[in-house]
Amino acid sequence: MEAGDRDAIQLDDLELHRRVLAADPGGFEALYRRYGPPAYGLALRVTGQPALAQEVVHDAFMALWRAPQAYDPARGPFRTFFLSLVHHRAVDTVRREERLRRRTERALNPPRPADEDVAEGIVEEAWLTTRRAEVRQAVQGLPPDQRDVIGMAYFRGYTQARIAEELHLPLGTVKTRTLAAMRKLRRALQERDG
């Protein structure tokens, strides 16, 4: 792209940004049409998952709509600003998903101390066997849509983004179902514990 073309696009971007500052949905829509595809491509390269990439792009555009004044034309072209915003959000999303995966893995496979008393291990194993049966029974009591997301997350180790892809659901729906299921499971297990 030649310098003249870049300058023309930047002037057009500045006009569209001015319209977004004035809360004009048409200006926002035009920026979305222009930068949605490159933003999605960047987010997909960073996250490696279509559902996460869609979430990142959506969040970046919503941030622009809520705070369009964050872009300062004196600091560089709009394209650079916006794609940097997408990149930072994508990296944050990957880190969040990795923390969730590690936390889930730790919960499913807790480390055992090396100097553990054998009798203690037998008692703990018996308690775990009973608790697993209680958890399975509580999971069976969930509505099927919630049972599916819990099974995929905790028994197969899927991230919420992967569950959304597998079930062809929006990521927000998966998050809502997971939260509702976890609350029901907590209540059911607390009732059993007395």
NUTOR-677386 format. One record per atom (N, C-alpha, C): residue number from 1; x, y negated, z negated; atom name. Coordinates in Angstrom, 3 decimals. Layout:
BEGIN
NUM	X	Y	Z	CA
...
# end
This chain:
BEGIN
1	0.853	1.183	0.000	N
1	0.000	0.000	0.000	CA
1	0.893	-1.238	0.000	C
2	0.576	-2.190	0.857	N
2	1.378	-3.397	0.979	CA
2	1.016	-4.404	-0.105	C
3	1.914	-5.361	-0.330	N
3	1.736	-6.354	-1.390	CA
3	0.443	-7.148	-1.186	C
4	0.120	-7.475	0.048	N
4	-1.103	-8.238	0.322	CA
4	-2.352	-7.452	-0.058	C
5	-2.338	-6.164	0.221	N
5	-3.476	-5.309	-0.146	CA
5	-3.621	-5.220	-1.661	C
6	-2.461	-5.062	-2.348	N
6	-2.498	-4.984	-3.820	CA
6	-3.045	-6.282	-4.410	C
7	-2.609	-7.396	-3.838	N
7	-3.084	-8.694	-4.337	CA
7	-4.587	-8.844	-4.125	C
8	-5.082	-8.395	-2.989	N
8	-6.522	-8.498	-2.703	CA
8	-7.321	-7.623	-3.664	C
9	-6.823	-6.419	-3.925	N
9	-7.521	-5.527	-4.866	CA
9	-7.508	-6.122	-6.255	C
10	-6.354	-6.709	-6.677	N
10	-6.277	-7.319	-8.006	CA
10	-7.246	-8.487	-8.122	C
11	-7.362	-9.309	-7.069	N
11	-8.319	-10.427	-7.113	CA
11	-9.741	-9.892	-7.219	C
12	-10.042	-8.842	-6.485	N
12	-11.364	-8.216	-6.562	CA
12	-11.586	-7.632	-7.959	C
13	-10.557	-6.966	-8.503	N
13	-10.654	-6.420	-9.863	CA
13	-10.903	-7.524	-10.883	C
14	-10.221	-8.650	-10.723	N
14	-10.405	-9.771	-11.654	CA
14	-11.844	-10.272	-11.601	C
15	-12.408	-10.336	-10.408	N
15	-13.802	-10.769	-10.272	CA
15	-14.737	-9.748	-10.930	C
16	-14.490	-8.471	-10.688	N
16	-15.326	-7.430	-11.312	CA
16	-15.178	-7.466	-12.824	C
17	-13.961	-7.683	-13.304	N
17	-13.741	-7.781	-14.748	CA
17	-14.478	-8.982	-15.325	C
18	-14.453	-10.092	-14.608	N
18	-15.182	-11.279	-15.066	CA
18	-16.662	-10.948	-15.198	C
19	-17.200	-10.184	-14.256	N
19	-18.613	-9.787	-14.311	CA
19	-18.879	-8.866	-15.501	C
20	-17.929	-7.971	-15.789	N
20	-18.093	-7.085	-16.959	CA
20	-18.060	-7.922	-18.241	C
21	-17.182	-8.923	-18.294	N
21	-17.143	-9.823	-19.450	CA
21	-18.489	-10.503	-19.662	C
22	-19.196	-10.760	-18.548	N
22	-20.517	-11.390	-18.616	CA
22	-21.621	-10.351	-18.800	C
23	-21.240	-9.090	-19.100	N
23	-22.185	-7.980	-19.336	CA
23	-23.030	-7.671	-18.107	C
24	-22.419	-7.803	-16.927	N
24	-23.108	-7.501	-15.675	CA
24	-22.923	-6.023	-15.347	C
25	-23.993	-5.220	-15.401	N
25	-23.865	-3.792	-15.104	CA
25	-23.364	-3.523	-13.690	C
26	-23.669	-4.397	-12.742	N
26	-23.211	-4.204	-11.368	CA
26	-21.691	-4.263	-11.257	C
27	-21.077	-5.174	-11.985	N
27	-19.618	-5.263	-11.996	CA
27	-19.002	-4.022	-12.623	C
28	-19.611	-3.569	-13.698	N
28	-19.130	-2.359	-14.362	CA
28	-19.249	-1.153	-13.440	C
29	-20.386	-1.048	-12.744	N
29	-20.611	0.071	-11.825	CA
29	-19.577	0.051	-10.693	C
30	-19.259	-1.142	-10.193	N
30	-18.270	-1.243	-9.115	CA
30	-16.882	-0.812	-9.607	C
31	-16.519	-1.206	-10.843	N
31	-15.239	-0.759	-11.401	CA
31	-15.253	0.751	-11.597	C
32	-16.383	1.296	-12.010	N
32	-16.493	2.741	-12.208	CA
32	-16.295	3.480	-10.882	C
33	-16.940	2.986	-9.830	N
33	-16.785	3.635	-8.516	CA
33	-15.326	3.572	-8.048	C
34	-14.668	2.462	-8.323	N
34	-13.292	2.290	-7.865	CA
34	-12.313	3.122	-8.699	C
35	-12.469	3.115	-10.023	N
35	-11.459	3.729	-10.890	CA
35	-11.890	5.048	-11.527	C
36	-13.134	5.468	-11.326	N
36	-13.568	6.757	-11.859	CA
36	-12.749	7.919	-11.320	C
37	-12.604	8.054	-9.988	N
37	-11.836	9.188	-9.447	CA
37	-10.364	9.219	-9.886	C
38	-9.623	8.089	-9.781	N
38	-8.226	8.185	-10.236	CA
38	-8.117	8.415	-11.748	C
39	-9.072	7.864	-12.519	N
39	-9.058	8.074	-13.975	CA
39	-9.298	9.545	-14.286	C
40	-10.257	10.157	-13.596	N
40	-10.546	11.577	-13.823	CA
40	-9.341	12.435	-13.418	C
41	-8.719	12.125	-12.300	N
41	-7.548	12.885	-11.867	CA
41	-6.424	12.819	-12.894	C
42	-6.179	11.638	-13.436	N
42	-5.142	11.464	-14.453	CA
42	-5.514	12.239	-15.720	C
43	-6.746	12.088	-16.174	N
43	-7.187	12.769	-17.393	CA
43	-7.121	14.284	-17.229	C
44	-7.466	14.780	-16.053	N
44	-7.423	16.223	-15.798	CA
44	-5.978	16.732	-15.820	C
45	-5.054	15.950	-15.254	N
45	-3.641	16.363	-15.276	CA
45	-3.127	16.445	-16.716	C
46	-3.538	15.509	-17.561	N
46	-3.045	15.485	-18.940	CA
46	-3.720	16.556	-19.793	C
47	-5.048	16.693	-19.689	N
47	-5.773	17.625	-20.559	CA
47	-5.798	19.045	-20.022	C
48	-5.818	19.194	-18.704	N
48	-5.887	20.520	-18.098	CA
48	-7.267	21.152	-18.159	C
49	-8.277	20.413	-18.618	N
49	-9.628	20.968	-18.751	CA
49	-10.647	19.950	-18.238	C
50	-11.471	20.357	-17.271	N
50	-12.445	19.420	-16.696	CA
50	-13.371	18.767	-17.725	C
51	-13.875	19.523	-18.684	N
51	-14.798	18.934	-19.667	CA
51	-14.095	17.884	-20.519	C
52	-12.864	18.159	-20.929	N
52	-12.107	17.165	-21.701	CA
52	-11.801	15.941	-20.851	C
53	-11.455	16.157	-19.583	N
53	-11.154	15.035	-18.690	CA
53	-12.386	14.144	-18.533	C
54	-13.559	14.752	-18.378	N
54	-14.794	13.967	-18.274	CA
54	-15.037	13.166	-19.539	C
55	-14.796	13.788	-20.700	N
55	-14.981	13.090	-21.976	CA
55	-14.040	11.893	-22.082	C
56	-12.790	12.087	-21.671	N
56	-11.792	11.018	-21.735	CA
56	-12.215	9.840	-20.856	C
57	-12.607	10.127	-19.624	N
57	-12.998	9.060	-18.696	CA
57	-14.231	8.330	-19.224	C
58	-15.195	9.086	-19.704	N
58	-16.407	8.471	-20.276	CA
58	-16.032	7.547	-21.432	C
59	-15.188	8.035	-22.347	N
59	-14.785	7.227	-23.499	CA
59	-14.031	5.974	-23.071	C
60	-13.165	6.104	-22.065	N
60	-12.398	4.943	-21.606	CA
60	-13.317	3.884	-20.996	C
61	-14.276	4.310	-20.173	N
61	-15.202	3.337	-19.586	CA
61	-16.103	2.711	-20.654	C
62	-16.510	3.512	-21.649	N
62	-17.333	2.945	-22.720	CA
62	-16.534	1.926	-23.527	C
63	-15.250	2.201	-23.759	N
63	-14.400	1.249	-24.468	CA
63	-14.295	-0.051	-23.674	C
64	-14.158	0.065	-22.346	N
64	-14.100	-1.129	-21.492	CA
64	-15.405	-1.914	-21.572	C
65	-16.538	-1.212	-21.545	N
65	-17.834	-1.897	-21.602	CA
65	-18.019	-2.604	-22.942	C
66	-17.613	-1.929	-24.035	N
66	-17.793	-2.503	-25.375	CA
66	-16.822	-3.648	-25.660	C
67	-15.611	-3.576	-25.109	N
67	-14.599	-4.598	-25.403	CA
67	-13.838	-4.976	-24.137	C
68	-14.530	-5.600	-23.168	N
68	-13.840	-5.951	-21.919	CA
68	-12.738	-6.987	-22.117	C
69	-12.800	-7.728	-23.200	N
69	-11.786	-8.747	-23.476	CA
69	-10.432	-8.124	-23.820	C
70	-10.373	-6.796	-24.007	N
70	-9.097	-6.131	-24.296	CA
70	-8.136	-6.249	-23.107	C
71	-8.671	-6.420	-21.904	N
71	-7.809	-6.589	-20.736	CA
71	-7.406	-8.051	-20.623	C
72	-6.092	-8.265	-20.563	N
72	-5.539	-9.607	-20.402	CA
72	-4.839	-9.664	-19.044	C
73	-5.418	-10.396	-18.074	N
73	-4.820	-10.455	-16.735	CA
73	-3.375	-10.951	-16.730	C
74	-2.980	-11.704	-17.751	N
74	-1.609	-12.221	-17.802	CA
74	-0.595	-11.103	-18.036	C
75	-1.067	-9.949	-18.527	N
75	-0.151	-8.858	-18.860	CA
75	0.022	-7.843	-17.733	C
76	-0.719	-8.011	-16.636	N
76	-0.536	-7.095	-15.516	CA
76	-1.842	-6.783	-14.816	C
77	-1.773	-5.962	-13.769	N
77	-2.965	-5.618	-12.992	CA
77	-3.972	-4.804	-13.811	C
78	-5.232	-4.955	-13.440	N
78	-6.301	-4.217	-14.117	CA
78	-6.076	-2.720	-13.983	C
79	-5.677	-2.270	-12.802	N
79	-5.472	-0.829	-12.565	CA
79	-4.485	-0.253	-13.576	C
80	-3.371	-0.945	-13.796	N
80	-2.353	-0.486	-14.743	CA
80	-2.935	-0.425	-16.151	C
81	-3.655	-1.481	-16.539	N
81	-4.278	-1.519	-17.861	CA
81	-5.240	-0.351	-18.046	C
82	-6.122	-0.156	-17.089	N
82	-7.169	0.839	-17.273	CA
82	-6.607	2.260	-17.241	C
83	-5.713	2.550	-16.312	N
83	-5.151	3.906	-16.258	CA
83	-4.263	4.192	-17.469	C
84	-3.639	3.159	-18.032	N
84	-2.898	3.349	-19.290	CA
84	-3.861	3.706	-20.422	C
85	-5.005	3.039	-20.445	N
85	-6.033	3.343	-21.445	CA
85	-6.484	4.799	-21.319	C
86	-6.728	5.241	-20.108	N
86	-7.144	6.629	-19.865	CA
86	-6.044	7.586	-20.311	C
87	-4.804	7.281	-19.951	N
87	-3.692	8.159	-20.318	CA
87	-3.576	8.300	-21.835	C
88	-3.635	7.190	-22.554	N
88	-3.525	7.237	-24.022	CA
88	-4.661	8.053	-24.629	C
89	-5.873	7.867	-24.124	N
89	-7.008	8.635	-24.648	CA
89	-6.869	10.122	-24.322	C
90	-6.350	10.426	-23.165	N
90	-6.163	11.833	-22.793	CA
90	-5.135	12.503	-23.704	C
91	-4.036	11.817	-23.961	N
91	-3.005	12.365	-24.855	CA
91	-3.587	12.561	-26.255	C
92	-4.330	11.576	-26.751	N
92	-4.964	11.704	-28.071	CA
92	-5.923	12.885	-28.109	C
93	-6.665	13.099	-27.037	N
93	-7.616	14.210	-26.963	CA
93	-6.888	15.545	-26.993	C
94	-5.793	15.659	-26.253	N
94	-5.015	16.902	-26.264	CA
94	-4.481	17.167	-27.670	C
95	-3.987	16.140	-28.325	N
95	-3.473	16.313	-29.693	CA
95	-4.596	16.738	-30.647	C
96	-5.766	16.130	-30.507	N
96	-6.906	16.491	-31.365	CA
96	-7.316	17.946	-31.147	C
97	-7.387	18.364	-29.888	N
97	-7.761	19.746	-29.584	CA
97	-6.718	20.722	-30.117	C
98	-5.445	20.358	-30.036	N
98	-4.381	21.226	-30.548	CA
98	-4.476	21.339	-32.074	C
99	-4.749	20.222	-32.760	N
99	-4.925	20.280	-34.219	CA
99	-6.099	21.178	-34.576	C
100	-7.204	21.065	-33.830	N
100	-8.378	21.906	-34.080	CA
100	-8.040	23.372	-33.856	C
101	-7.307	23.685	-32.799	N
101	-6.930	25.064	-32.517	CA
101	-6.044	25.622	-33.630	C
102	-5.053	24.833	-34.077	N
102	-4.166	25.301	-35.152	CA
102	-4.935	25.491	-36.454	C
103	-5.836	24.574	-36.756	N
103	-6.638	24.673	-37.979	CA
103	-7.506	25.926	-37.942	C
104	-8.124	26.191	-36.808	N
104	-8.961	27.385	-36.659	CA
104	-8.116	28.644	-36.803	C
105	-6.941	28.632	-36.181	N
105	-6.069	29.801	-36.274	CA
105	-5.617	30.038	-37.710	C
106	-5.278	28.970	-38.426	N
106	-4.877	29.122	-39.837	CA
106	-6.029	29.670	-40.673	C
107	-7.252	29.201	-40.370	N
107	-8.412	29.669	-41.132	CA
107	-8.679	31.150	-40.873	C
108	-8.452	31.584	-39.640	N
108	-8.715	32.983	-39.293	CA
108	-7.571	33.916	-39.686	C
109	-6.350	33.393	-39.780	N
109	-5.175	34.224	-40.092	CA
109	-4.327	33.568	-41.177	C
110	-4.813	33.507	-42.416	N
110	-4.026	32.854	-43.471	CA
110	-2.744	33.639	-43.756	C
111	-1.642	32.934	-44.072	N
111	-0.388	33.627	-44.382	CA
111	-0.483	34.354	-45.724	C
112	0.211	35.471	-45.848	N
112	0.231	36.244	-47.092	CA
112	1.582	36.024	-47.770	C
113	1.567	35.754	-49.062	N
113	2.833	35.608	-49.794	CA
113	3.612	36.926	-49.796	C
114	4.929	36.845	-49.711	N
114	5.771	38.036	-49.635	CA
114	5.796	38.824	-50.946	C
115	5.705	38.131	-52.081	N
115	5.809	38.809	-53.377	CA
115	4.442	39.105	-54.000	C
116	3.458	39.314	-53.181	N
116	2.093	39.526	-53.658	CA
116	1.959	40.879	-54.353	C
117	1.243	40.903	-55.454	N
117	0.963	42.120	-56.202	CA
117	0.069	43.031	-55.351	C
118	0.413	44.328	-55.266	N
118	-0.330	45.275	-54.434	CA
118	-1.779	45.381	-54.898	C
119	-2.006	45.458	-56.213	N
119	-3.371	45.563	-56.751	CA
119	-4.179	44.327	-56.365	C
120	-3.521	43.180	-56.424	N
120	-4.192	41.936	-56.040	CA
120	-4.614	42.001	-54.572	C
121	-3.731	42.559	-53.744	N
121	-4.032	42.692	-52.315	CA
121	-5.231	43.593	-52.072	C
122	-5.345	44.670	-52.836	N
122	-6.476	45.588	-52.686	CA
122	-7.775	44.911	-53.081	C
123	-7.736	44.181	-54.191	N
123	-8.932	43.452	-54.644	CA
123	-9.305	42.390	-53.617	C
124	-8.306	41.669	-53.127	N
124	-8.578	40.631	-52.134	CA
124	-9.147	41.235	-50.850	C
125	-8.598	42.369	-50.434	N
125	-9.088	43.024	-49.221	CA
125	-10.539	43.466	-49.388	C
126	-10.875	43.980	-50.564	N
126	-12.264	44.389	-50.831	CA
126	-13.180	43.169	-50.796	C
127	-12.719	42.071	-51.405	N
127	-13.536	40.849	-51.405	CA
127	-13.709	40.338	-49.971	C
128	-12.607	40.363	-49.183	N
128	-12.680	39.898	-47.795	CA
128	-13.633	40.759	-46.970	C
129	-13.620	42.066	-47.200	N
129	-14.518	42.960	-46.471	CA
129	-15.972	42.594	-46.771	C
130	-16.258	42.369	-48.044	N
130	-17.616	41.978	-48.443	CA
130	-17.969	40.621	-47.845	C
131	-17.034	39.688	-47.930	N
131	-17.296	38.330	-47.429	CA
131	-17.504	38.341	-45.917	C
132	-16.724	39.128	-45.197	N
132	-16.903	39.216	-43.745	CA
132	-18.308	39.714	-43.405	C
133	-18.764	40.713	-44.150	N
133	-20.115	41.239	-43.909	CA
133	-21.162	40.161	-44.182	C
134	-20.955	39.371	-45.239	N
134	-21.890	38.285	-45.560	CA
134	-21.875	37.221	-44.466	C
135	-20.682	36.905	-43.973	N
135	-20.569	35.901	-42.909	CA
135	-21.246	36.411	-41.636	C
136	-20.991	37.667	-41.274	N
136	-21.634	38.226	-40.078	CA
136	-23.152	38.182	-40.207	C
137	-23.662	38.534	-41.388	N
137	-25.111	38.511	-41.603	CA
137	-25.642	37.081	-41.498	C
138	-24.901	36.123	-42.066	N
138	-25.324	34.722	-41.986	CA
138	-25.301	34.234	-40.539	C
139	-24.279	34.643	-39.783	N
139	-24.188	34.253	-38.370	CA
139	-25.371	34.840	-37.594	C
140	-25.753	36.079	-37.896	N
140	-26.890	36.698	-37.208	CA
140	-28.185	35.945	-37.487	C
141	-28.256	35.239	-38.617	N
141	-29.448	34.468	-38.952	CA
141	-29.543	33.124	-38.247	C
142	-28.507	32.751	-37.499	N
142	-28.520	31.478	-36.765	CA
142	-29.372	31.598	-35.504	C
143	-29.912	30.459	-35.026	N
143	-30.573	30.478	-33.711	CA
143	-29.554	30.897	-32.642	C
144	-30.007	31.562	-31.590	N
144	-29.069	32.087	-30.572	CA
144	-28.116	31.038	-29.996	C
145	-28.588	29.811	-29.731	N
145	-27.693	28.812	-29.138	CA
145	-26.563	28.437	-30.097	C
146	-26.861	28.375	-31.397	N
146	-25.828	28.065	-32.375	CA
146	-24.924	29.278	-32.602	C
147	-25.498	30.472	-32.603	N
147	-24.725	31.698	-32.788	CA
147	-23.691	31.843	-31.655	C
148	-24.086	31.494	-30.432	N
148	-23.178	31.598	-29.296	CA
148	-21.951	30.699	-29.464	C
149	-22.174	29.429	-29.826	N
149	-21.022	28.524	-29.952	CA
149	-20.125	28.918	-31.118	C
150	-20.699	29.378	-32.212	N
150	-19.889	29.811	-33.361	CA
150	-19.073	31.051	-32.981	C
151	-19.720	31.989	-32.301	N
151	-19.008	33.196	-31.885	CA
151	-17.842	32.885	-30.969	C
152	-18.056	31.975	-30.032	N
152	-16.992	31.630	-29.097	CA
152	-15.859	30.864	-29.791	C
153	-16.221	29.997	-30.735	N
153	-15.205	29.186	-31.410	CA
153	-14.407	29.998	-32.420	C
154	-15.088	30.738	-33.263	N
154	-14.398	31.367	-34.385	CA
154	-14.015	32.820	-34.154	C
155	-14.687	33.502	-33.264	N
155	-14.342	34.902	-33.038	CA
155	-13.535	35.097	-31.759	C
156	-13.632	34.119	-30.837	N
156	-12.821	34.209	-29.612	CA
156	-11.730	33.146	-29.567	C
157	-11.807	32.144	-30.463	N
157	-10.779	31.110	-30.521	CA
157	-10.888	30.040	-29.449	C
158	-12.077	29.884	-28.825	N
158	-12.250	28.878	-27.780	CA
158	-12.322	27.476	-28.385	C
159	-11.806	26.499	-27.647	N
159	-11.998	25.099	-28.042	CA
159	-13.423	24.698	-27.666	C
160	-13.877	23.593	-28.223	N
160	-15.228	23.122	-27.894	CA
160	-15.335	22.765	-26.417	C
161	-14.259	22.238	-25.853	N
161	-14.281	21.898	-24.421	CA
161	-14.432	23.156	-23.577	C
162	-13.728	24.220	-23.953	N
162	-13.843	25.462	-23.184	CA
162	-15.240	26.064	-23.329	C
163	-15.816	25.966	-24.530	N
163	-17.174	26.471	-24.740	CA
163	-18.142	25.710	-23.833	C
164	-17.983	24.381	-23.769	N
164	-18.847	23.560	-22.917	CA
164	-18.742	24.011	-21.464	C
165	-17.521	24.303	-21.011	N
165	-17.336	24.776	-19.632	CA
165	-17.991	26.141	-19.427	C
166	-17.750	27.063	-20.359	N
166	-18.283	28.426	-20.232	CA
166	-19.807	28.446	-20.214	C
167	-20.417	27.619	-21.085	N
167	-21.882	27.620	-21.207	CA
167	-22.549	26.593	-20.296	C
168	-21.744	25.830	-19.554	N
168	-22.274	24.787	-18.655	CA
168	-23.131	23.796	-19.439	C
169	-22.559	23.297	-20.554	N
169	-23.253	22.338	-21.417	CA
169	-22.392	21.089	-21.575	C
170	-23.022	19.957	-21.882	N
170	-22.222	18.776	-22.221	CA
170	-21.433	19.041	-23.511	C
171	-20.245	18.458	-23.613	N
171	-19.403	18.649	-24.785	CA
171	-20.127	18.194	-26.053	C
172	-20.877	17.109	-25.966	N
172	-21.621	16.616	-27.131	CA
172	-22.624	17.627	-27.645	C
173	-23.266	18.374	-26.745	N
173	-24.233	19.397	-27.151	CA
173	-23.519	20.504	-27.917	C
174	-22.350	20.911	-27.446	N
174	-21.581	21.953	-28.132	CA
174	-21.184	21.475	-29.525	C
175	-20.738	20.222	-29.626	N
175	-20.339	19.675	-30.926	CA
175	-21.526	19.643	-31.885	C
176	-22.686	19.224	-31.392	N
176	-23.881	19.154	-32.228	CA
176	-24.284	20.544	-32.704	C
177	-24.284	21.522	-31.798	N
177	-24.656	22.890	-32.177	CA
177	-23.674	23.476	-33.183	C
178	-22.390	23.193	-32.988	N
178	-21.381	23.715	-33.913	CA
178	-21.578	23.130	-35.302	C
179	-21.786	21.826	-35.386	N
179	-21.982	21.172	-36.676	CA
179	-23.234	21.702	-37.367	C
180	-24.332	21.832	-36.630	N
180	-25.575	22.345	-37.224	CA
180	-25.385	23.776	-37.718	C
181	-24.697	24.595	-36.938	N
181	-24.460	25.985	-37.332	CA
181	-23.590	26.056	-38.582	C
182	-22.549	25.240	-38.636	N
182	-21.663	25.260	-39.803	CA
182	-22.422	24.845	-41.067	C
183	-23.295	23.880	-40.948	N
183	-24.089	23.468	-42.116	CA
183	-25.008	24.602	-42.578	C
184	-25.653	25.276	-41.625	N
184	-26.538	26.392	-41.983	CA
184	-25.757	27.525	-42.618	C
185	-24.588	27.838	-42.067	N
185	-23.757	28.901	-42.634	CA
185	-23.311	28.549	-44.052	C
186	-22.890	27.309	-44.262	N
186	-22.461	26.882	-45.596	CA
186	-23.597	27.060	-46.599	C
187	-24.799	26.601	-46.209	N
187	-25.949	26.748	-47.122	CA
187	-26.231	28.216	-47.408	C
188	-26.230	29.049	-46.360	N
188	-26.538	30.482	-46.532	CA
188	-25.506	31.145	-47.450	C
189	-24.247	30.844	-47.277	N
189	-23.203	31.464	-48.100	CA
189	-23.222	30.913	-49.530	C
190	-23.553	29.642	-49.699	N
190	-23.669	29.088	-51.038	CA
190	-24.823	29.727	-51.797	C
191	-25.935	29.985	-51.101	N
191	-27.074	30.654	-51.723	CA
191	-26.683	32.063	-52.179	C
192	-25.882	32.759	-51.376	N
192	-25.428	34.116	-51.749	CA
192	-24.516	34.072	-52.967	C
193	-23.689	33.030	-53.034	N
193	-22.739	32.929	-54.157	CA
193	-23.436	32.542	-55.449	C
194	-24.696	32.093	-55.323	N
194	-25.483	31.771	-56.500	CA
194	-25.183	30.385	-56.951	C
# end
